[in-house]
Amino acid sequence: MAFARPRLATGVRLHHDKVREQHVLLFPEGALVLNETAVEVLELCDGERTLDDIAGVLGERYEGADVKDDVSELLDGIGERGLVVEADG
Protein backbone atom coordinates (compact mmCIF):
# COMPACT_ATOMS: atom_id res chain seq x y z
CA MET A 1 0.00 0.00 0.00
CA ALA A 2 1.96 2.98 -1.24
CA PHE A 3 0.63 6.43 -0.41
CA ALA A 4 1.12 9.31 -2.83
CA ARG A 5 -0.11 12.01 -0.40
CA PRO A 6 -0.82 10.49 3.02
CA ARG A 7 -2.96 12.08 5.72
CA LEU A 8 -4.47 10.94 8.99
CA ALA A 9 -7.85 9.29 8.58
CA THR A 10 -10.97 11.15 9.71
CA GLY A 11 -11.30 10.92 13.48
CA VAL A 12 -7.59 10.17 14.00
CA ARG A 13 -5.31 12.68 15.71
CA LEU A 14 -1.89 12.99 17.26
CA HIS A 15 -1.88 13.70 20.98
CA HIS A 16 0.82 14.18 23.59
CA ASP A 17 -0.14 12.51 26.86
CA LYS A 18 1.45 14.79 29.44
CA VAL A 19 0.80 12.39 32.32
CA ARG A 20 2.61 9.48 30.65
CA GLU A 21 4.98 11.79 28.73
CA GLN A 22 4.42 10.01 25.44
CA HIS A 23 2.84 10.64 22.07
CA VAL A 24 -0.18 8.64 21.03
CA LEU A 25 -2.28 8.37 17.92
CA LEU A 26 -5.90 8.57 19.06
CA PHE A 27 -8.68 6.95 17.05
CA PRO A 28 -12.29 5.98 17.83
CA GLU A 29 -11.42 2.41 18.87
CA GLY A 30 -8.39 3.28 21.00
CA ALA A 31 -4.87 4.64 20.97
CA LEU A 32 -1.50 3.69 19.53
CA VAL A 33 1.66 4.66 21.43
CA LEU A 34 4.20 6.25 19.09
CA ASN A 35 7.95 6.72 19.21
CA GLU A 36 9.45 10.11 18.36
CA THR A 37 10.30 9.11 14.79
CA ALA A 38 6.73 8.01 14.07
CA VAL A 39 5.48 11.32 15.47
CA GLU A 40 7.82 13.23 13.13
CA VAL A 41 6.53 11.27 10.13
CA LEU A 42 2.85 11.61 11.03
CA GLU A 43 3.15 15.35 11.70
CA LEU A 44 4.17 15.70 8.04
CA CYS A 45 1.22 13.66 6.72
CA ASP A 46 -0.96 16.63 5.83
CA GLY A 47 -2.40 15.35 2.56
CA GLU A 48 -0.32 17.90 0.66
CA ARG A 49 3.18 16.44 0.97
CA THR A 50 4.16 13.41 -1.06
CA LEU A 51 6.06 10.45 0.34
CA ASP A 52 9.19 11.89 -1.31
CA ASP A 53 8.55 15.28 0.34
CA ILE A 54 8.19 13.67 3.76
CA ALA A 55 11.31 11.55 3.30
CA GLY A 56 13.21 14.63 2.09
CA VAL A 57 12.28 16.71 5.15
CA LEU A 58 13.27 13.90 7.49
CA GLY A 59 16.44 13.18 5.55
CA GLU A 60 17.52 16.78 6.11
CA ARG A 61 16.75 16.50 9.83
CA TYR A 62 18.85 13.34 10.02
CA GLU A 63 21.87 14.69 8.12
CA GLY A 64 21.06 13.34 4.68
CA ALA A 65 19.99 9.85 5.73
CA ASP A 66 17.94 7.92 3.18
CA VAL A 67 14.74 7.32 5.13
CA LYS A 68 12.23 6.81 2.31
CA ASP A 69 11.93 3.02 2.80
CA ASP A 70 11.52 3.44 6.56
CA VAL A 71 8.85 6.13 6.10
CA SER A 72 7.01 3.99 3.56
CA GLU A 73 7.12 0.95 5.87
CA LEU A 74 5.80 2.95 8.82
CA LEU A 75 2.95 4.44 6.79
CA ASP A 76 2.06 1.05 5.32
CA GLY A 77 1.82 -0.46 8.80
CA ILE A 78 -0.32 2.34 10.17
CA GLY A 79 -2.31 2.43 6.93
CA GLU A 80 -3.19 -1.26 7.27
CA ARG A 81 -5.01 -0.30 10.47
CA GLY A 82 -6.92 2.40 8.56
CA LEU A 83 -5.29 5.25 10.51
CA VAL A 84 -3.52 6.83 7.53
CA VAL A 85 -5.27 7.23 4.19
CA GLU A 86 -4.64 8.68 0.78
CA ALA A 87 -5.56 12.35 0.47
CA ASP A 88 -8.48 13.04 -1.85
CA GLY A 89 -7.84 14.54 -5.23
Secondary structure, DSSP 8 states (H G I E B T S, - for coil): ---SSEEE-TT-EEEEETTTTEEEEEETTEEEEE-HHHHHHHHT-BSSS-HHHHHHHHHHHTTT---HHHHHHHHHHHHHTTSEEE---
